Amino acid sequence: MNKTFYHFMMTFRGKVHPDEESQLADWMFKDHNFPKQSTSYDEISRYLEWNIPFQHALRTFDDLWNRYELDER
């Protein structure tokens, strides 16, 4: 994978009418401790489990991770 998950997520930021994808992207952008250089599902998933930003963030992450993997093939 060439692009980090964080870089992939930045394409979802700043929607006029936020959805869960943009909420997660905006939160990741504002969280200075988010593992921005990671391409590891386990590392990011653990971080989100400990710092969950909203109720369905983990489900949203899993959906977006699948898209990220497809995008990076």
C-alpha positions as CSV (number, residue, x, y, z in Angstrom):
1,M,0.0,0.0,0.0
2,N,1.4,3.3,-1.0
3,K,-1.0,5.7,0.7
4,T,-1.6,5.7,4.4
5,F,-5.1,5.2,5.7
6,Y,-5.0,8.7,7.1
7,H,-4.2,10.2,3.6
8,F,-7.1,8.1,2.2
9,M,-9.5,9.4,4.8
10,M,-8.6,13.1,4.2
11,T,-10.7,12.8,1.0
12,F,-13.8,12.5,3.2
13,R,-13.2,15.7,5.2
14,G,-15.3,18.9,5.3
15,K,-18.7,17.9,4.0
16,V,-21.4,20.5,4.3
17,H,-23.8,17.9,5.5
18,P,-21.5,15.6,7.6
19,D,-22.0,11.8,7.5
20,E,-20.2,9.2,9.6
21,E,-17.4,9.0,7.1
22,S,-16.7,12.7,7.2
23,Q,-17.1,12.8,11.0
24,L,-14.4,10.1,11.3
25,A,-12.2,12.0,8.8
26,D,-12.6,15.3,10.6
27,W,-11.9,13.7,14.0
28,M,-8.8,12.0,12.7
29,F,-7.6,15.3,11.3
30,K,-8.1,17.1,14.6
31,D,-6.6,14.3,16.8
32,H,-2.9,15.0,17.0
33,N,-2.2,11.5,18.4
34,F,-3.9,9.6,15.6
35,P,-1.3,7.2,14.0
36,K,-1.2,9.2,10.7
37,Q,1.6,7.2,9.2
38,S,0.1,3.8,9.8
39,T,-1.0,1.3,7.1
40,S,-1.9,-1.3,9.8
41,Y,-5.5,-2.3,10.3
42,D,-4.7,-3.6,13.8
43,E,-2.9,-0.5,14.9
44,I,-5.6,1.9,13.8
45,S,-8.4,-0.3,15.0
46,R,-6.8,-0.5,18.5
47,Y,-6.4,3.2,18.6
48,L,-10.1,3.7,17.7
49,E,-11.2,1.2,20.3
50,W,-9.4,3.2,23.0
51,N,-10.4,6.6,21.7
52,I,-13.7,6.0,20.0
53,P,-15.0,9.4,18.7
54,F,-18.7,8.4,18.2
55,Q,-21.0,5.5,18.5
56,H,-20.6,3.8,15.1
57,A,-17.0,4.8,14.5
58,L,-15.6,1.3,14.5
59,R,-18.2,0.1,12.0
60,T,-17.5,3.1,9.8
61,F,-13.8,2.4,10.1
62,D,-14.3,-1.2,9.0
63,D,-16.3,-0.1,5.9
64,L,-13.8,2.5,5.0
65,W,-10.8,0.1,5.5
66,N,-12.3,-2.2,3.0
67,R,-12.6,0.6,0.5
68,Y,-9.0,1.7,1.3
69,E,-7.7,-1.8,0.5
70,L,-9.6,-1.9,-2.8
71,D,-8.3,1.6,-3.6
72,E,-4.7,0.6,-2.9
73,R,-4.7,-2.5,-5.1
